[in-house]
């Protein structure tokens, strides 16, 4: 009897405490802002702040990690609070903020870098001197160099030629193995290309160790930023320290060889030599932070996009056949020579496949900004200092923006998307500095896949995991061979 009464008390008290904490957290963050809203005739977007400290992170993880239904996270808000203008208040990654799935508001934020500054939950993993964290003239200067180094026509021509021997050799080895995990093999190829381009690193133990370090660093990017032993975030920081040590060692070698015959001409060399208008160069730490952040951006997004292309092309054989026909015709015209970036620019269907792959892959589901001042939008206030979570994944999977959005249909790119609904690389002055570099790598990979190989999915109904990046849980296991 006593046990029954005690259990009843617990079942009654625990929900009551949970409700009180829920109410208190919303009051704590919302009341000061609501007073400002009252004076200006605006209001906070609908929503709630979740529990103290955790906010809505438990709900976020429930949809992304346990249920594996990330789009339902936004659908639940639209269902509970109405479509409105696509803004909802929340508390995520340790900060109060506004989630938005509105194409027009996302476009406004991306094109207003003064009102909405880049503000990740933490920049400790990518580095406080990286392009991700830099602002103002320093950002402009470093971004300009990176863009010129990897995203302009001349370097793209060189990159296309540089990467193809490695891609060809890798695909031949896949065929010899016969059965592979595509994510593991693809990441290896892309990382070797990135290592050579960014720091003149050749395949070997050092590059393999760096690959392992970066894999764990990426896992910490969207983890709750708690620097405590045993957490994903803490482990990511430890991996960053080890990666920085390796790159610092390479930097010291470059300094010693600067006037010798062993000089190189990679991205790290360029960052070490760049100067501003007053002749000042980047510090060693500025160079290292940017190398780390650029490796993360250029490696994970590209390799994951390629494995999704492999996945979808296996499921849509009619798309693969059209891709194959275009690339075989090009290959015949090349008479055994490697394709060029200029060739790729003319391959209409291949480029549509690339865009459709990037749209559905949704490698970066969220972009992070912070309101630099109180901003009013259609009667709602976005408070100064609050984070703004641009939920770009939902733009690409919302049937209001793309017809039958989960269908892999490259021909949808015969027409441009609705304004503001395709934001895989961001926009404004913060648009990804390597967007053409990423597209080029995917197109080159698809070319050599299509002209020489066939494959089947071992687990065509494999579920998808969404953190830190979307991927089939089996890593896209395939049976692979020559045509």
C-alpha positions in Angstrom: 0.0 0.0 0.0 2.8 2.4 0.9 4.6 1.6 -2.3 1.5 2.3 -4.3 1.0 5.7 -2.6 4.6 6.6 -3.1 4.5 5.7 -6.8 1.4 7.7 -7.3 3.1 10.7 -5.6 6.1 10.4 -7.9 3.9 10.0 -11.0 2.0 13.1 -10.0 4.9 15.3 -8.8 7.5 14.6 -11.6 5.2 15.9 -14.4 4.3 18.9 -12.2 8.0 19.8 -11.7 8.7 19.3 -15.4 5.8 21.6 -16.3 7.1 24.3 -13.8 10.6 24.1 -15.1 9.2 24.4 -18.7 7.2 27.5 -17.7 10.0 29.1 -15.8 12.5 28.8 -18.6 10.1 30.4 -21.1 9.5 33.2 -18.5 13.2 33.7 -17.8 14.1 34.3 -21.4 10.8 35.6 -22.8 9.6 38.1 -20.2 12.3 40.8 -20.7 11.8 40.6 -24.5 8.0 40.7 -24.3 8.3 43.9 -22.4 10.3 45.4 -25.3 7.8 43.9 -27.7 4.9 45.6 -25.9 6.5 49.0 -26.2 7.1 48.5 -30.0 3.8 46.8 -30.8 5.5 43.6 -31.8 5.5 40.1 -30.3 7.9 37.2 -30.0 7.4 34.4 -32.5 5.3 31.5 -31.1 7.1 28.5 -29.5 8.7 27.6 -26.2 12.2 27.5 -24.6 12.1 23.9 -23.3 13.8 23.0 -20.0 16.4 25.0 -18.2 20.0 24.4 -19.5 18.9 21.8 -22.0 16.3 23.9 -23.8 14.9 21.9 -26.7 18.0 19.8 -27.3 16.3 16.7 -26.0 13.4 17.2 -28.5 15.9 18.0 -31.2 17.8 14.7 -30.5 14.5 12.8 -30.3 13.6 13.7 -33.9 17.1 13.6 -35.4 18.7 10.7 -33.6 16.0 8.4 -32.1 13.1 8.8 -34.5 15.2 9.7 -37.5 12.5 12.0 -38.7 14.2 15.4 -38.8 11.6 17.2 -40.9 8.9 16.3 -38.4 10.7 18.6 -36.0 9.6 21.6 -38.0 6.3 20.0 -39.0 5.5 19.7 -35.3 6.0 23.4 -34.7 3.9 24.3 -37.7 1.2 21.9 -36.4 1.3 23.3 -32.9 1.7 27.0 -33.6 0.5 27.5 -37.2 2.4 28.3 -40.3 2.5 32.0 -39.5 5.6 33.5 -41.1 7.8 30.5 -40.5 9.4 31.8 -37.2 9.4 29.9 -33.9 11.2 30.7 -30.7 13.3 28.0 -29.1 16.4 27.3 -27.0 19.1 25.1 -28.8 22.8 24.5 -28.4 22.9 26.4 -25.2 21.3 29.7 -26.4 17.8 31.2 -26.9 17.0 31.7 -30.5 14.5 31.8 -33.4 14.1 28.9 -35.8 13.1 29.8 -39.3 11.9 27.7 -42.2 10.7 30.7 -44.2 12.5 31.1 -47.6 12.0 34.9 -47.6 13.3 35.4 -44.1 16.2 33.1 -44.6 17.1 35.1 -47.7 16.8 38.3 -45.7 19.1 37.0 -43.0 21.8 35.8 -45.5 21.8 39.1 -47.3 22.0 41.2 -44.1 25.5 40.4 -42.7 25.5 43.4 -40.4 22.1 42.8 -38.8 22.7 39.0 -38.6 26.3 38.0 -37.9 27.7 34.4 -38.2 27.6 32.9 -34.7 28.1 29.1 -34.4 27.2 27.5 -31.0 31.0 27.4 -30.6 33.9 28.1 -32.9 36.4 26.2 -30.7 36.6 23.2 -33.1 37.0 25.2 -36.3 39.1 27.9 -34.7 38.5 31.5 -33.7 40.6 32.7 -36.7 38.8 30.6 -39.3 36.6 32.0 -42.1 33.6 30.7 -40.0 34.4 33.1 -37.2 36.2 36.0 -39.0 34.3 39.2 -39.6 34.8 42.5 -41.4 37.9 43.3 -43.5 39.9 40.2 -42.2 37.1 37.9 -43.4 37.0 39.7 -46.8 40.8 39.4 -47.2 41.1 35.7 -46.3 37.9 34.7 -48.1 39.2 36.5 -51.2 42.3 34.4 -51.2 40.5 31.1 -50.6 38.1 31.9 -53.4 40.9 32.7 -55.8 42.8 29.6 -54.8 40.0 26.9 -55.2 36.9 28.4 -56.8 38.1 30.4 -59.9 38.4 28.9 -63.4 42.2 28.5 -63.5 42.6 26.6 -60.2 39.5 24.6 -61.0 41.2 23.4 -64.2 44.2 22.4 -62.3 42.2 20.7 -59.5 40.2 18.7 -62.1 43.5 17.3 -63.6 45.1 16.8 -60.2 42.3 14.7 -58.7 41.5 12.3 -61.5 44.4 9.9 -61.2 43.5 9.2 -57.6 39.8 8.7 -58.5 40.6 6.3 -61.4 42.9 4.3 -59.2 40.4 4.1 -56.4 37.5 2.9 -58.6 39.8 0.2 -60.0 40.5 -1.0 -56.5 36.8 -1.0 -55.6 36.2 -3.3 -58.6 38.9 -5.6 -57.4 37.4 -5.8 -53.9 33.9 -6.4 -55.4 32.0 -5.4 -52.2 32.7 -2.2 -50.3 31.3 0.3 -47.9 31.1 3.4 -50.1 31.4 6.0 -47.4 34.7 4.6 -46.1 36.2 4.3 -49.6 35.0 7.7 -50.8 36.2 9.6 -47.8 39.6 8.1 -48.3 39.8 9.3 -51.9 38.5 12.8 -51.2 40.7 13.2 -48.1 43.8 12.3 -50.1 42.9 14.9 -52.7 42.2 17.5 -50.1 45.4 16.7 -48.3 47.5 17.2 -51.4 45.7 20.4 -52.5 45.7 22.0 -49.1 49.0 21.0 -47.6 50.9 18.8 -50.1 50.3 15.7 -47.9 50.8 12.4 -49.7 49.0 9.2 -48.9 50.5 7.5 -45.8 50.2 7.1 -42.0 50.1 10.9 -41.4 47.2 11.4 -43.7 45.3 8.3 -42.4 45.7 9.6 -38.9 44.4 13.0 -39.9 41.4 11.4 -41.6 40.5 9.7 -38.3 41.0 13.0 -36.3 38.8 15.0 -38.7 36.0 12.4 -38.6 35.8 12.8 -34.8 36.1 16.6 -35.0 33.1 16.8 -37.3 31.0 14.8 -34.8 31.6 17.6 -32.3 30.4 20.4 -34.5 26.7 19.8 -33.8 27.1 18.3 -30.3 26.0 20.2 -27.2 29.1 22.4 -26.4 30.1 20.9 -23.1 33.8 20.6 -22.7 33.9 17.8 -20.2 35.8 14.5 -20.4 33.6 11.8 -22.0 31.5 14.2 -24.1 31.6 14.2 -27.9 32.5 17.9 -27.9 35.5 17.4 -25.5 36.8 14.5 -27.7 36.5 16.7 -30.8 38.6 19.4 -29.2 41.3 16.9 -28.3 41.3 15.7 -31.9 41.6 19.3 -33.1 44.7 19.8 -30.9 46.3 16.8 -32.5 45.4 17.9 -36.1 46.8 21.4 -35.4 50.1 19.8 -34.2 50.4 17.8 -37.5 49.7 20.9 -39.6 52.0 23.0 -37.6 54.8 20.5 -38.3 54.0 20.8 -42.0 54.1 24.5 -41.7 57.6 24.5 -40.1 58.8 22.3 -42.9 57.5 24.8 -45.4 59.3 27.6 -43.7 62.6 25.7 -43.8 62.2 24.8 -47.5 60.9 28.2 -48.6 64.1 29.0 -50.5 65.0 25.5 -51.6 64.1 23.3 -54.5 61.4 21.5 -52.3 59.0 24.4 -52.3 55.3 23.6 -52.8 52.4 25.6 -54.0 49.3 24.6 -52.0 46.7 26.4 -50.1 48.7 26.5 -46.9 51.6 28.2 -48.8 49.2 30.8 -50.1 47.8 31.5 -46.7 51.3 31.9 -45.3 52.1 34.4 -48.0 49.0 36.5 -48.2 49.3 40.2 -47.1 46.8 42.9 -46.4 46.9 46.5 -47.7 49.5 47.4 -45.0 51.7 44.4 -45.8 50.7 42.4 -42.8 50.7 38.6 -43.1 48.5 36.1 -41.3 49.8 34.7 -38.0 50.6 31.0 -37.8 47.5 30.4 -35.8 45.3 32.2 -38.4 46.8 30.0 -41.1 46.2 26.8 -39.1 42.7 27.6 -38.1 41.7 28.3 -41.7 43.3 25.1 -43.0 41.4 23.1 -40.4 38.1 24.8 -41.2 38.6 24.4 -44.9 39.4 20.8 -44.7 36.2 20.2 -42.7 34.2 22.1 -45.3 35.8 20.6 -48.4 36.1 17.0 -47.2 32.9 16.0 -45.3 30.4 17.7 -47.5 31.9 16.4 -50.7 32.4 12.8 -49.6 28.9 12.5 -48.2 27.3 14.0 -51.3 29.1 11.5 -53.5 27.9 8.5 -51.4 24.3 9.9 -51.8 24.8 10.1 -55.5 25.9 6.4 -55.5 22.9 5.6 -53.4 20.3 7.4 -55.6 21.8 6.4 -58.9 21.5 2.7 -57.8 17.8 3.3 -56.9 17.0 5.3 -60.1 18.5 3.3 -63.0 16.9 5.5 -65.6 18.8 8.5 -64.2 22.0 6.5 -64.2 21.5 5.5 -67.9 21.0 9.1 -69.0 24.1 10.1 -67.0 26.1 7.3 -68.5 25.1 8.2 -72.0 26.2 11.8 -71.7 29.6 10.9 -70.1 30.4 8.0 -72.4 29.9 10.4 -75.4 32.2 12.9 -73.8 34.8 10.2 -73.0 34.8 9.1 -76.6 35.5 12.7 -77.7 38.5 12.9 -75.3 40.3 9.9 -76.8 41.6 8.7 -73.5 42.4 12.1 -72.0 41.1 13.2 -68.7 38.1 15.5 -68.8 38.5 19.2 -67.9 36.5 21.6 -65.8 35.5 23.3 -69.1 34.1 19.9 -70.3 32.1 19.6 -67.1 30.6 23.0 -67.5 29.0 21.8 -70.8 27.6 18.6 -69.4 24.0 19.7 -68.8 22.5 16.4 -67.4 25.5 15.7 -65.2 25.3 19.1 -63.6 21.6 18.6 -63.0 22.4 15.3 -61.2 25.0 17.1 -59.1 22.5 19.8 -58.0 19.8 17.2 -57.2 22.3 15.2 -55.2 23.3 18.2 -53.2 19.7 19.2 -52.6 18.7 15.8 -51.2 21.9 15.2 -49.3 21.4 18.2 -47.2 24.8 18.0 -45.6 24.4 21.2 -43.6 20.8 21.2 -42.3 21.2 24.3 -40.2 23.0 27.6 -40.6 23.8 29.7 -37.5 23.4 33.4 -37.2 23.0 35.9 -34.3 20.8 39.1 -34.3 23.2 42.0 -33.9 20.2 44.3 -33.0 16.5 44.0 -32.5 15.0 43.2 -35.9 11.3 43.4 -36.7 9.8 41.1 -39.3 6.1 41.0 -40.2 5.0 42.0 -36.7 7.5 39.8 -34.8 10.6 40.8 -33.0 13.9 38.9 -33.3 15.7 40.0 -30.1 19.3 41.4 -30.2 21.7 38.7 -29.0 19.4 35.8 -29.8 20.6 33.1 -32.2 18.8 32.6 -35.5 18.7 29.0 -36.8 18.2 28.9 -40.5 16.6 25.5 -41.1 17.7 25.2 -44.7 17.1 21.4 -44.8 13.4 22.1 -44.6 13.6 24.4 -47.6 14.8 21.4 -49.7 12.4 18.8 -48.4 9.2 20.9 -48.2 6.6 19.9 -50.9 5.6 23.6 -51.0 9.0 24.4 -52.5 9.8 21.2 -54.5 7.3 18.9 -56.1 7.6 15.4 -54.7 10.7 16.5 -52.8 12.1 13.1 -51.8 12.1 11.8 -55.3 15.5 12.0 -57.0 14.6 13.9 -60.2 17.4 15.8 -61.9 15.0 17.1 -64.6 13.4 19.3 -62.0 16.4 21.6 -62.6 15.2 22.3 -66.2 13.6 25.2 -64.4 15.2 27.3 -61.7 13.8 26.7 -58.1 11.5 29.2 -56.5 13.4 32.2 -55.1 15.0 31.5 -51.7 14.2 27.8 -51.7 17.7 26.4 -52.6 20.3 27.5 -50.1 22.7 24.5 -49.8 25.7 26.9 -49.9 24.3 29.8 -48.0 24.1 33.2 -49.6 25.3 36.8 -49.6 28.9 37.6 -48.6 29.0 34.4 -46.6 28.2 32.0 -49.5 30.5 29.0 -49.3 33.9 30.0 -50.7 34.3 26.5 -52.3 30.9 25.9 -53.8 32.2 25.4 -57.3 35.1 23.3 -56.0 32.6 20.9 -54.3 30.5 20.7 -57.5 33.6 19.9 -59.5 34.7 17.1 -57.3 31.3 15.4 -57.4 31.0 15.8 -61.2 34.5 14.3 -61.8 33.7 11.4 -59.6 30.4 10.8 -61.3 32.0 10.9 -64.7 34.4 8.0 -64.0 31.8 6.0 -62.1 29.3 6.3 -65.0 31.6 5.4 -67.9 33.2 2.3 -66.4 31.3 0.7 -63.5 28.1 -0.8 -62.3 26.9 -1.3 -58.7 24.0 -2.5 -56.6 23.0 -1.6 -53.1 23.3 -4.4 -50.6 20.7 -2.8 -48.3 18.4 -0.8 -50.5 16.0 -0.2 -47.6 18.7 1.0 -45.1 17.5 3.6 -42.7 19.2 7.0 -42.5 21.1 8.5 -39.6 21.2 12.3 -39.5 23.9 13.3 -37.0 26.5 14.7 -37.6 25.6 14.4 -41.3 22.8 12.5 -43.1 23.9 9.1 -44.4 22.5 5.6 -44.8 23.3 3.6 -41.6 25.1 0.9 -43.6 27.5 3.5 -45.1 26.1 2.6 -48.6 27.4 -1.0 -48.8 27.5 -1.9 -52.5 28.5 -4.8 -54.8 30.8 -3.0 -57.3 32.3 -4.1 -60.6 33.3 -3.0 -64.1 30.7 -2.7 -66.9 
